[in-house]
Each structure stands twice: as C-alpha cells, then as structure tokens.
Amino acid sequence: IAGETQEYPTFHDGAEAQKVVDAVEDAVRERRWVVLRK
C-alpha cells in the first residue's frame, strides 16, 4: 500500500453515520423531512 489512504472507517466516519441514523429516526417519528448539514 503506497498511499496515505485509510482502509477502515474512523470514529469520525461512525459519528457522521450516526447523524444520518438519528435524522431518519426523527423523520419517521415526526413524519417530516429532516435537513442534514455538514
């Protein structure tokens, strides 16, 4: 492996994925679209 790329998810990746999961749960519970921001 010659580059500096990571081949596995980081804590930050997991935290970002959790934001999406939380937004989906909010959308289902509140029956509305939820806006995700970076």
C-alpha positions as CSV (number, residue, x, y, z in Angstrom):
1,I,0.0,0.0,0.0
2,A,1.8,3.1,-1.2
3,G,-0.6,5.8,-0.3
4,E,-1.9,7.5,2.8
5,T,-5.4,6.3,2.4
6,Q,-7.3,4.6,5.2
7,E,-8.8,1.2,4.5
8,Y,-11.2,1.3,7.5
9,P,-13.8,3.7,9.0
10,T,-12.7,6.1,11.7
11,F,-14.6,7.3,14.7
12,H,-15.5,10.5,12.7
13,D,-17.0,8.3,10.0
14,G,-19.1,6.5,12.6
15,A,-20.2,9.8,14.1
16,E,-21.3,11.1,10.7
17,A,-23.2,7.9,10.0
18,Q,-25.0,8.2,13.4
19,K,-26.2,11.7,12.5
20,V,-27.9,10.1,9.4
21,V,-29.5,7.4,11.5
22,D,-30.7,9.9,14.1
23,A,-32.2,12.1,11.3
24,V,-34.0,9.1,9.8
25,E,-35.5,8.2,13.2
26,D,-36.6,11.8,13.7
27,A,-38.2,11.9,10.3
28,V,-40.1,8.7,10.9
29,R,-41.3,9.8,14.4
30,E,-42.2,13.4,13.3
31,R,-43.5,12.4,9.8
32,R,-41.5,15.2,8.1
33,W,-38.3,15.7,6.2
34,V,-35.2,16.4,8.2
35,V,-32.4,18.5,6.8
36,L,-28.8,17.3,7.3
37,R,-26.0,19.8,7.5
38,K,-22.3,19.2,7.4
